[in-house]
Amino acid sequence: MRHLIAAWLVMWCTTAWAATLELVVATNEYPPYVSANPRQSFMTELFELIGKDMDVRFTFRFMPWKRCVVALDAHEVWAVVPFVPTPERVERYLLSDTLYARRAKFFYYDHGSRNWPAGYKDLSELRRFRIGGVAGYWYESLFKDAGIELDMANNDQINFRKLQVARFDLVIVDENVGNYIAHTQFTQQAGSFHSLDTPYFRSENVMMANRDPANTELLARFNRALERLRKSGAYDDIVNRRKLVLMPSGAAGS
């Protein structure tokens, strides 16, 4: 009898595990939004709650941003996150509802030797500054259209180090990411990092999946689960606990 019970338990556990769908999501280190360290990863906590609601298991696979899209196109992963919806991406992929809406600002390092403007009205006013950015990010075309050549790096952390040693004057970066870098990697000098007040660039960040019928249904379930978290207050609890500065969001692709 004990053998029968043991065999039944093994079969039940195997069936229960098999019934839990695993969805692999490609991403890159981008704290405080996403990281292999859950304590530095807003989306790890968010996706765990969404997964419980959907009865699926999300697994993040970390890789460079460009590799994320290559893996998605090759169907090596179910989705990629977080990405800003562009016209090309809206046409090519299925996009989730907005995961979070954030703002990018211009940060500078105050060496005490110059006066900084509070803000500006038009991007062209910043042509007199040397500005740093990250290669492949959404704002490249924005600066190109304004006639501003960016000093490109591979990531925001490098840009902040270059900003501190005056390799350039300003760096455009997500507000939460900039504050995170300043307070975790420049603890003694964090108070010297500031940002221009206005204007800022608002962007929606979404998840992208390949276009096929199965993904259409899964993404609809994902969006419903995300909406329930927002309505229940669980979403805001995560944001507030992690002290993130987010903006009101609209529909994906807006």
C-alpha positions in Angstrom: 0.0 0.0 0.0 2.8 2.4 0.9 4.4 1.7 -2.5 1.1 2.6 -4.2 0.8 5.8 -2.3 4.4 6.8 -3.1 3.9 6.0 -6.8 0.7 8.1 -6.8 2.6 11.1 -5.1 5.4 10.9 -7.7 2.9 10.8 -10.5 0.9 13.7 -9.0 4.0 15.9 -8.5 5.2 15.2 -12.0 1.8 16.1 -13.4 1.5 19.2 -11.3 5.0 20.4 -12.5 4.2 19.6 -16.1 1.0 21.6 -15.8 2.9 24.7 -14.9 3.8 26.5 -18.1 7.3 28.1 -18.1 7.6 31.3 -20.2 11.2 32.4 -20.8 11.7 36.2 -21.0 14.9 37.7 -22.3 16.2 40.8 -20.6 19.4 42.5 -19.4 20.7 44.0 -16.2 18.8 47.2 -15.7 18.3 47.9 -12.0 16.2 49.0 -10.3 13.7 47.7 -13.0 15.2 44.3 -13.7 18.2 42.4 -12.3 19.4 38.9 -11.5 19.3 40.2 -7.9 15.6 40.1 -7.0 16.1 42.9 -4.4 17.1 45.2 -7.2 14.4 44.0 -9.6 11.0 45.6 -9.7 9.9 43.3 -12.5 11.0 40.1 -10.8 8.4 40.8 -8.1 5.8 42.0 -10.6 6.2 39.0 -12.9 6.0 36.6 -9.9 2.5 38.0 -9.0 1.4 38.0 -12.6 2.6 34.4 -13.0 0.6 33.3 -9.9 -2.5 34.9 -11.4 -1.9 33.3 -14.8 -0.8 29.9 -13.3 2.5 30.1 -15.3 6.2 30.4 -14.3 8.3 33.3 -15.7 12.0 32.8 -16.1 14.3 35.7 -16.9 17.2 35.0 -19.1 19.9 37.7 -19.1 21.8 38.8 -22.2 22.8 41.9 -24.1 19.9 44.0 -25.4 20.5 43.3 -29.0 20.8 39.6 -28.3 17.4 39.8 -26.6 15.8 40.7 -29.9 17.8 38.1 -31.9 16.7 35.4 -29.4 13.1 36.6 -29.8 13.2 36.5 -33.6 14.7 33.0 -33.4 11.9 31.9 -31.1 14.5 31.0 -28.4 12.5 32.9 -25.8 8.8 33.7 -25.4 9.2 37.5 -25.0 11.7 40.3 -24.3 11.4 43.1 -21.7 11.4 46.0 -21.1 11.3 47.8 -24.5 9.9 51.1 -25.7 7.3 50.7 -28.4 8.4 52.2 -31.7 6.3 52.2 -34.9 8.5 49.3 -36.3 8.0 47.2 -33.1 4.3 47.9 -33.0 4.1 46.5 -36.5 6.4 43.6 -36.0 5.6 42.2 -32.6 2.8 41.7 -30.1 3.1 44.3 -27.3 1.8 44.0 -23.8 0.1 46.8 -22.0 2.4 49.3 -20.3 4.5 47.7 -17.6 5.7 51.1 -16.4 5.9 54.6 -17.7 9.1 56.5 -16.8 10.8 59.7 -17.7 14.3 60.3 -19.0 16.2 63.3 -17.8 19.5 65.0 -18.3 21.9 64.4 -15.4 25.1 66.4 -14.7 27.8 66.3 -12.1 28.3 69.5 -10.1 32.0 70.2 -9.9 31.2 73.6 -8.4 32.9 75.4 -11.3 29.9 76.4 -13.5 26.3 77.4 -13.4 23.7 75.0 -14.8 20.4 76.0 -16.3 17.3 74.7 -14.5 15.9 73.5 -17.9 15.4 74.3 -21.5 12.6 74.8 -24.0 14.0 73.1 -27.1 16.5 70.3 -27.5 18.6 72.5 -29.8 19.5 74.7 -26.8 21.6 71.8 -25.6 23.9 71.8 -28.6 26.5 73.7 -26.6 26.9 70.8 -24.2 28.7 67.5 -24.7 26.1 64.8 -24.1 26.4 61.1 -23.4 24.1 58.3 -24.3 23.9 54.5 -24.7 24.3 53.0 -28.2 21.1 51.5 -29.5 18.8 53.3 -27.1 15.5 54.8 -28.2 16.7 58.4 -28.2 19.4 58.1 -30.9 17.1 59.4 -33.7 15.8 62.1 -31.5 19.2 63.7 -31.1 20.1 63.0 -34.7 17.1 65.0 -35.8 18.1 67.9 -33.5 21.6 67.9 -35.0 23.3 66.8 -31.7 26.0 64.1 -31.8 26.0 61.9 -28.7 29.1 60.5 -27.0 28.0 56.8 -27.0 28.9 54.2 -24.4 27.7 50.6 -23.8 25.7 51.3 -20.7 24.6 54.0 -18.3 27.1 53.1 -15.6 30.0 53.9 -17.9 28.3 57.2 -18.8 28.1 58.2 -15.1 31.8 57.5 -14.6 32.6 59.6 -17.6 30.2 62.3 -16.3 32.0 62.4 -13.0 35.4 63.0 -14.6 34.0 65.6 -17.0 34.4 63.7 -20.2 31.1 65.3 -21.1 28.6 67.7 -19.5 25.2 65.9 -19.6 24.0 62.3 -19.9 20.4 61.3 -20.8 19.2 58.5 -18.6 16.0 57.1 -17.1 15.4 59.0 -13.8 15.2 55.9 -11.6 18.2 54.3 -13.2 20.2 57.5 -12.8 19.3 57.9 -9.1 20.1 54.2 -8.6 23.5 54.5 -10.2 24.4 57.6 -8.2 23.4 56.2 -4.8 24.8 52.6 -5.3 28.0 53.2 -7.3 28.9 56.8 -6.1 27.9 56.7 -2.5 30.3 59.4 -1.4 29.6 61.7 -4.4 25.9 61.0 -4.9 24.9 64.5 -3.7 26.9 66.0 -6.6 24.7 64.3 -9.3 21.7 66.4 -10.3 19.3 66.7 -13.3 17.8 69.4 -15.3 14.2 70.0 -14.2 12.5 70.5 -17.5 11.6 69.2 -19.9 11.9 65.4 -19.7 11.1 62.6 -22.1 8.3 60.3 -21.1 8.2 56.8 -22.4 6.1 53.6 -22.0 7.9 50.3 -21.4 6.3 47.1 -22.6 7.0 43.4 -23.2 7.3 42.2 -26.8 6.4 38.7 -28.1 6.3 37.2 -31.6 3.1 37.4 -33.5 1.3 34.0 -33.4 -2.2 32.9 -32.2 -0.8 31.2 -29.0 1.0 34.3 -28.0 -2.1 36.5 -28.6 -4.0 34.5 -26.0 -1.2 34.4 -23.5 -0.5 38.1 -23.8 -4.2 38.8 -23.3 -4.1 36.8 -20.1 -0.9 38.6 -19.1 -2.6 42.0 -19.6 -5.7 41.0 -17.6 -3.5 39.8 -14.7 -1.5 43.1 -14.8 -4.7 45.1 -14.8 -6.0 43.2 -11.8 -2.7 44.0 -9.9 -3.2 47.7 -10.7 -6.8 47.7 -9.5 -6.0 45.7 -6.3 -3.3 48.2 -5.3 -0.6 45.5 -5.4 1.2 47.2 -8.3 1.4 50.5 -6.4 2.6 48.6 -3.3 5.6 47.3 -5.2 6.4 50.7 -6.7 6.1 52.6 -3.4 8.2 50.0 -1.5 10.9 50.3 -4.0 10.6 54.1 -4.1 10.3 54.3 -7.8 9.2 57.5 -9.6 6.8 56.3 -12.3 4.3 58.2 -14.4 0.6 57.5 -15.2 0.5 55.0 -18.1 -1.6 54.6 -21.1 -2.1 51.7 -23.5 0.8 49.9 -25.1 2.1 51.6 -28.2 0.7 55.0 -27.3 
